[in-house]
Amino acid sequence: MAAMPKPDDTAPAFTLNREYMGVARTTFLIGPNGKIAHVWEKVRVKDHAESVFQACCDLS
């Protein structure tokens, strides 16, 4: 699994009623054992940090 997106990792995005291809955002939470503990796909900025923080707290 790559940490950086591949050139084809795109998704439709919208701004000012115009569609364009943007980066498909994904967040991976790596647990203390070095394995992926949680994956968030199609990330939206609003409330995302809180969701990641809560998942980090739940790992303990």
C-alpha positions in Angstrom: 0.0 0.0 0.0 1.5 3.3 -1.1 1.5 6.4 1.2 1.4 8.8 -1.8 -1.4 8.7 -4.3 -0.9 7.2 -7.7 -1.7 9.4 -10.7 -4.9 7.6 -11.2 -6.1 8.1 -7.6 -8.5 10.9 -8.5 -12.1 11.7 -7.8 -14.5 14.3 -9.1 -14.4 17.6 -7.1 -16.5 20.7 -7.3 -15.8 24.4 -6.9 -17.9 27.3 -8.0 -20.4 24.9 -9.7 -17.5 23.5 -11.8 -16.4 19.9 -11.8 -12.8 18.9 -12.0 -10.6 15.9 -11.1 -9.0 16.2 -7.7 -7.0 13.9 -5.4 -9.0 11.2 -3.7 -8.1 11.8 0.0 -7.6 8.8 2.3 -6.3 8.7 5.8 -4.7 5.7 7.4 -4.2 5.3 11.2 -1.3 3.0 12.0 -1.6 1.2 15.3 1.1 0.6 17.9 1.8 -2.8 16.3 2.6 -1.1 13.0 -0.5 -2.4 11.2 -3.3 -0.3 9.8 -5.9 0.2 12.5 -8.4 2.4 10.6 -9.0 3.7 7.1 -11.0 6.8 6.2 -11.8 7.1 2.5 -13.2 10.1 0.6 -12.1 12.3 3.5 -13.9 15.7 4.0 -12.0 18.3 6.1 -14.9 19.2 8.3 -14.8 17.1 11.5 -12.1 14.8 10.1 -9.5 15.7 12.7 -11.9 15.1 15.5 -12.7 11.7 14.0 -9.0 10.7 13.8 -8.3 12.0 17.3 -11.2 9.9 18.7 -9.9 6.8 16.9 -6.4 7.4 18.3 -7.9 7.7 21.8 -9.8 4.4 21.2 -6.5 2.6 20.4 -5.4 3.0 24.0 
